[in-house]
Every structure is written in C-alpha cells, then in structure tokens.
Amino acid sequence: MRTLHLTQDQFDVLYDLLEDTINDISNNIEDMDITLDDYEIYHVWQNLNKLEGKLWLILNTLEWHFG
C-alpha cells in the first residue's frame, strides 16, 4: 500500500480529472462487453469518492460543533 499526500486543491483537481475520465469511458463502452469495473482507474475513483464523503462529514461535524 502507498500513501499519497495532497492539498485540497490537488485533491479537487485529481478528482475532477478522474471523474471526467470515468464519464468518457462510460460513454464509450455502452455497446461493449465490458463494464467500468474492468478498469482499475474506476476503482481509484471510487476510493476518492469515499474519501471525499468522509472529508465532507468531518468538516460538517466540525462546523456543527464549533460553528
């Protein structure tokens, strides 16, 4: 396992880039016998989605506690 340290801006740029890539792949495989699960980059994007959700929950919890 490897660790990647990113600033919030870097994370946002990477997330947007991967989201665009996943959308492009999804649009191009509609008539093929493959799915997004066949692409490793899709799994990376899913992990970023999980991280983004956790960050959102943490930030909103902190805002609620410390207003």
Beta strands, then each sheet from edge to edge (+ up, - down):
end
